[in-house]
Amino acid sequence: MSALGAGVATITRAGCPTRPWPCDGVRVRTDERGLAYGGGWLDRAAGLRTDPGWIAARLTDRESLLLPLWRDRCLVSADRTPVRPAAVDAAGLLAAADETVFLGLDGGRAIFAVDLSGRPERDAVALAGAAEPVDVRALVGGLTPAEAAVQAYAKGLLHWHRGQRYCGGCGEPTAARDGGHIRSCTGAGCGRLLFPRIEPAVIVLVEAPGEPERCLLARHRGAPEGSWSTLAGFVEVGESLEDAVRRELAEEAGVTVVEVLYQGSQAWPFPAGLMVGFRATAASTEVRVDGEELVDARWFTRDELRARVADGRPLGRIDSIDHHLLGSWLDRAI
């Protein structure tokens, strides 16, 4: 089944839930695992995108669609629907683009992302036939799972291109190839290839030992007063994911864990993240925050968290695996 219907129809897939999060009742459309921004909606056609002739033919195909972005933001119509002009009707947009990258095939139809970041905002909006640029995360509640995932994918890939214009080895310009999934150095004698990178981070729901059942939440420096979330941190060089969980909890909260269990992962191309979710069991209830990244941390029972939600204080970002871990814990699903 095509993810994109004719023209600019919304992306759909049978069986995808529109579920209320147990933490706050806000509805966010998710993939089958209950997470936003994932799902593998497009065939990325790795065996075809290496052929420049095939890519050029897709750009003249009447079925092919463009997803224009401006400085990491989707270009949307007045009703906040992302615009998707047909490639054959958008010669001016393509000519003005800083970069055009192939995202994949949607039921045989090619989908491209187009970066207009080098243009003034009003010019980018006019070229795309849009009303304004809006961040995909501000739109997620009104997008289908695939719309959110594909827009986030486009944002992440175009952001990578803007940061790789020059070779880190010799300083010469780089050029896109393979439909925009590789950049190669143009310098004589160099030929370095650059591939999109992701930055994995672990995000952890920590449970206290014994009864009553409690989980550890923290308040991060700079976060609004009363805002609590699970603990998270980037994976460092030479670490396994489990090593990163143990180190981050020890460094930030003084917590030693005796069990680390993988719960799932979430694409997070904002701009290049991969969030890897874990549940961990602490050796004790002693907590000592580092005072740098965290300003407070404490143990919460399920009843305490439910009371906070009932008072209108939602937990975590509604589109993130943080919210998913907390919601599953409140539902006793993990």
C-alpha positions in Angstrom: 0.0 0.0 0.0 1.3 3.4 -0.9 2.2 5.6 2.1 1.4 8.7 0.2 -1.9 9.0 -1.7 -2.4 10.9 -4.9 -1.3 14.6 -4.9 -0.7 15.7 -1.4 -2.8 13.2 0.5 -1.6 12.2 4.0 0.6 9.2 4.6 -1.3 6.2 6.1 -0.7 2.6 6.9 -3.4 0.1 8.0 -3.1 -0.9 11.6 -1.2 2.1 12.9 -2.6 3.3 16.2 -3.6 6.8 17.2 -3.2 6.1 20.9 -3.7 8.3 24.0 -0.5 8.3 26.0 -1.2 6.9 29.5 0.7 9.8 31.1 -1.4 12.7 30.0 -4.1 11.7 27.6 -2.6 13.6 24.7 -3.0 11.8 21.4 0.1 11.2 19.2 0.0 9.0 16.2 2.7 6.4 16.4 4.1 3.4 14.6 3.2 -0.2 15.6 5.6 -0.1 18.5 4.0 3.0 19.9 6.9 5.4 19.0 7.0 8.5 16.7 9.5 9.0 13.9 10.1 5.4 13.0 8.5 2.6 11.0 10.5 2.2 7.8 7.9 3.8 5.6 10.0 4.2 2.5 12.0 1.8 0.4 15.3 3.5 0.5 16.3 1.7 -2.8 20.0 1.5 -1.9 20.7 -0.6 -5.1 19.1 2.0 -7.4 20.1 5.4 -5.9 23.8 4.8 -6.8 22.8 5.3 -10.5 22.8 9.1 -11.4 20.7 8.4 -14.5 18.1 6.6 -12.4 17.9 9.6 -10.0 17.7 12.1 -12.9 14.8 10.1 -14.4 12.9 10.1 -11.1 13.2 13.9 -11.0 11.4 14.1 -14.4 8.8 11.5 -13.4 5.3 12.9 -13.0 4.7 10.7 -9.9 7.8 12.0 -8.0 7.2 14.4 -5.1 9.4 16.9 -3.3 9.5 17.7 0.4 10.9 21.3 0.7 12.6 22.3 3.9 14.0 25.6 5.1 16.7 25.6 7.9 15.5 22.3 9.3 11.8 23.3 9.2 9.0 21.8 7.1 7.3 24.2 4.7 3.6 23.9 5.3 0.3 25.2 3.9 -2.1 27.4 5.7 -3.7 24.4 7.4 -0.2 23.3 8.6 0.0 20.4 6.1 3.5 19.8 4.7 3.6 20.8 1.1 4.7 18.2 -1.5 4.8 19.6 -5.0 5.3 17.3 -7.9 8.9 17.4 -9.1 7.9 18.1 -12.8 6.0 21.2 -11.7 8.7 22.6 -9.5 11.6 23.5 -11.8 12.2 26.8 -10.0 12.3 25.2 -6.6 14.8 22.6 -7.8 17.0 25.2 -9.5 17.0 27.2 -6.2 17.8 24.3 -4.0 21.1 24.1 -2.0 20.7 20.3 -2.1 18.2 17.8 -3.4 18.4 14.3 -1.9 16.5 11.1 -2.6 14.7 9.7 0.4 13.2 6.6 -1.0 10.3 5.0 -2.9 6.7 5.1 -1.7 4.9 2.4 -3.5 7.1 3.1 -6.6 6.8 6.9 -6.3 10.1 8.7 -5.6 10.3 11.1 -2.7 13.0 13.8 -2.6 13.9 16.3 0.1 14.9 19.8 -1.1 16.9 22.2 1.0 16.1 25.9 0.5 18.1 27.1 3.5 20.3 29.4 1.5 17.3 31.5 0.4 15.5 34.2 2.5 12.5 32.8 4.3 10.0 34.6 2.1 11.6 33.3 -1.1 11.7 29.8 0.2 8.0 30.0 1.2 7.1 31.4 -2.2 9.1 28.8 -4.2 7.4 26.0 -2.3 3.9 27.4 -2.6 3.8 27.3 1.2 2.5 29.5 4.0 5.3 29.3 6.6 8.2 27.0 7.9 7.4 25.0 11.0 9.4 22.5 12.9 8.3 18.9 12.5 8.0 18.4 16.2 5.5 21.2 16.5 3.4 19.4 13.8 3.7 15.8 15.1 0.3 15.7 16.8 -1.4 16.4 13.5 0.7 14.1 11.2 0.3 10.5 10.5 3.1 8.2 11.7 4.7 8.1 8.3 4.4 11.8 7.7 6.2 12.5 10.9 8.9 9.8 10.2 9.6 10.9 6.6 9.7 14.6 7.5 12.1 13.9 10.4 14.2 11.7 8.0 14.4 14.6 5.5 15.3 17.1 8.2 18.2 14.9 9.5 19.7 14.1 6.2 19.6 17.7 4.9 21.1 18.9 8.2 24.0 16.5 7.7 24.6 17.8 4.2 24.9 21.4 5.4 27.6 20.4 7.9 29.7 18.4 5.4 30.4 20.9 2.6 34.2 20.6 3.0 36.5 17.6 3.5 37.8 17.2 7.1 41.0 15.7 5.7 42.1 18.2 3.0 39.7 21.1 3.2 38.5 20.8 -0.4 34.8 21.0 -1.2 32.7 17.8 -1.2 29.9 16.8 -3.5 26.8 14.6 -3.0 26.5 11.3 -4.7 24.3 8.1 -4.4 21.2 10.3 -4.3 22.5 12.3 -1.4 23.5 9.4 0.9 27.2 9.9 0.5 29.4 13.0 0.0 32.8 12.6 -1.7 35.8 14.9 -1.5 36.6 16.6 -4.9 40.2 17.2 -4.0 42.8 15.6 -6.3 44.4 12.7 -4.6 42.0 12.6 -1.6 38.7 11.0 -2.6 37.5 10.7 1.0 33.9 9.5 1.4 31.7 10.9 4.0 28.6 9.0 5.3 25.7 10.3 7.4 26.5 9.6 11.1 24.1 9.1 14.0 24.8 9.9 17.6 23.4 7.2 19.9 22.1 8.1 23.3 20.8 5.9 26.1 17.6 6.8 27.9 16.8 4.9 31.1 13.9 4.2 33.4 15.5 3.3 36.7 13.5 1.2 39.2 14.2 1.1 42.9 14.9 -2.2 44.6 12.2 -3.7 46.7 8.8 -2.3 47.6 7.0 0.0 46.9 7.7 0.1 43.2 9.3 3.4 42.3 11.1 4.9 39.4 13.8 7.6 39.4 13.1 10.9 37.6 15.4 13.9 37.4 15.1 17.6 36.8 17.6 18.9 34.3 19.4 22.2 34.5 17.4 24.7 32.5 14.2 22.7 32.5 11.0 24.4 33.7 10.3 24.1 37.4 8.5 20.9 38.2 9.6 19.2 34.9 10.8 15.7 35.6 12.1 13.1 33.1 14.0 9.9 32.8 17.8 10.0 32.7 19.7 10.0 29.5 23.1 10.6 28.0 25.2 10.1 24.9 27.3 6.9 24.3 31.0 7.6 24.4 33.8 6.0 22.3 34.7 2.5 23.3 31.4 1.9 25.3 28.7 -0.6 24.8 25.1 0.7 25.3 24.9 -1.1 28.6 28.3 0.5 29.7 26.8 3.9 28.8 23.8 3.3 31.0 25.9 2.4 34.0 28.3 5.3 33.5 25.6 7.9 33.0 23.6 6.9 36.0 26.7 6.8 38.2 28.0 10.2 36.9 24.8 12.2 37.0 22.8 10.6 39.9 25.3 8.6 41.9 23.2 5.5 41.2 24.7 2.0 40.8 22.6 -0.4 38.8 22.6 -4.2 39.0 20.4 -5.0 36.0 20.1 -3.3 32.6 17.5 -4.5 30.1 16.9 -3.2 26.6 13.4 -1.8 25.9 13.5 -0.5 22.3 14.9 2.3 20.2 13.7 5.4 18.5 14.9 7.4 15.5 15.6 10.9 16.7 17.1 12.9 13.7 17.1 16.2 15.6 19.6 16.4 14.1 21.3 13.0 14.3 20.2 11.1 17.3 19.2 7.5 17.9 17.5 7.1 21.3 18.1 3.6 22.9 15.7 2.8 25.7 16.5 0.7 28.7 15.1 -0.3 32.1 17.5 -0.6 34.9 17.3 -1.7 38.5 19.3 0.3 41.1 21.4 -1.4 43.8 20.0 1.1 46.4 17.8 4.1 46.7 20.7 6.5 47.4 20.8 9.4 44.9 23.5 12.1 44.5 23.0 14.5 41.6 26.0 15.9 39.9 24.8 19.5 40.1 25.8 20.2 36.6 23.4 18.4 34.2 21.0 17.5 36.9 19.7 19.8 39.7 17.5 17.3 41.4 16.5 13.6 41.3 14.0 11.6 43.3 12.0 8.4 43.4 8.3 8.5 42.4 5.6 5.9 43.0 3.0 5.2 40.4 0.4 6.9 42.4 2.5 10.1 42.7 3.0 10.2 39.0 -0.6 9.6 38.2 -1.5 12.4 40.6 0.8 14.8 38.8 -0.8 13.9 35.5 -4.2 14.4 37.0 -3.1 17.9 38.0 -2.3 18.7 34.4 1.5 18.2 34.7 2.4 15.8 31.8 5.5 13.7 32.0 8.2 14.0 29.3 8.0 14.9 25.7 4.9 13.3 24.2 6.7 12.3 21.0 9.7 10.6 22.7 10.7 7.2 24.0 11.0 8.9 27.4 7.2 9.3 27.4 6.8 5.7 26.1 9.0 4.3 28.9 7.1 6.2 31.6 3.7 5.4 30.1 4.6 1.7 29.9 5.8 1.7 33.5 2.5 3.4 34.7 0.6 0.7 32.8 2.8 -2.0 34.4 3.8 -3.1 30.9 7.5 -3.3 31.6 
